[in-house]
Structure formats: structure tokens, C-alpha cells
Amino acid sequence: MSTNPWVLSAVYLFTINALEIVLFMLDKRRARLGHWRISERTLLIVALMGGTPGAYWSRQLFRHKTRKQPFSTLLHVITLLQLIAGTAIIWSALTGKYI
């Protein structure tokens, strides 16, 4: 049985973004309670794995890490790299020319 790669990609992106949202929620709660925190590195790695939309949405929803540096800058860099990679992939698929 063959599964459509677009469906697999959508399921993956939904899952990784849901994970990012949960991690931000837990980190915000732990910050309020003074408990052990989820590292910024973990949050950024999940964003790098595709959870960038979830990270941006969570920052606004939970008002968490909105002004924190260098976290914000690194998240913006990850976003830029993902946009460049996505553009290259789409360009390659449309033109048949691979980078």
C-alpha cells in the first residue's frame, strides 16, 4: 500500500507544530510556577524540524519568549532558512533543474 507523500508531509507538519505548541505551553506554565524549564535549544530544534509556525503562534498565544534574545533572532534565522529551502525545492520541482 502506497501513501501519498503530501498526506505524510501534512501529518508530519501538523504533529511537529502541535508538539511545539505543547512545549511552549508547558514552558510558560513551568516559568510561572518556578519549576524546571524546557530549554530554548529544544524549542529551537523543534522549530528547525518544521515547528516554526507553531512557535510563532505560541509566542503570541502564551505571550512567551516574545522579546527574549537571542531566541527571537535565532527563530527568525530558522524561518529565513526554511523559506529559502522551500523556495529552492519548489523551484526545482517546477523547472526540473536541481540545485
Secondary structure in CASP SS format (residue, H / E / C, confidence):
PFRMAT SS
TARGET T0000
AUTHOR 0000-0000-0000
METHOD secondary structure of the structure
MODEL  1
M C 1.00
S C 1.00
T C 1.00
N C 1.00
P H 1.00
W H 1.00
V H 1.00
L H 1.00
S H 1.00
A H 1.00
V H 1.00
Y H 1.00
L H 1.00
F H 1.00
T H 1.00
I H 1.00
N H 1.00
A H 1.00
L H 1.00
E H 1.00
I H 1.00
V H 1.00
L H 1.00
F H 1.00
M H 1.00
L H 1.00
D H 1.00
K H 1.00
R H 1.00
R H 1.00
A H 1.00
R H 1.00
L H 1.00
G C 1.00
H C 1.00
W C 1.00
R C 1.00
I C 1.00
S C 1.00
E H 1.00
R H 1.00
T H 1.00
L H 1.00
L H 1.00
I H 1.00
V H 1.00
A H 1.00
L H 1.00
M H 1.00
G H 1.00
G H 1.00
T H 1.00
P H 1.00
G H 1.00
A H 1.00
Y H 1.00
W H 1.00
S H 1.00
R H 1.00
Q H 1.00
L H 1.00
F H 1.00
R C 1.00
H C 1.00
K C 1.00
T C 1.00
R C 1.00
K C 1.00
Q C 1.00
P C 1.00
F H 1.00
S H 1.00
T H 1.00
L H 1.00
L H 1.00
H H 1.00
V H 1.00
I H 1.00
T H 1.00
L H 1.00
L H 1.00
Q H 1.00
L H 1.00
I H 1.00
A H 1.00
G H 1.00
T H 1.00
A H 1.00
I H 1.00
I H 1.00
W H 1.00
S H 1.00
A H 1.00
L H 1.00
T H 1.00
G C 1.00
K C 1.00
Y C 1.00
I C 1.00
END
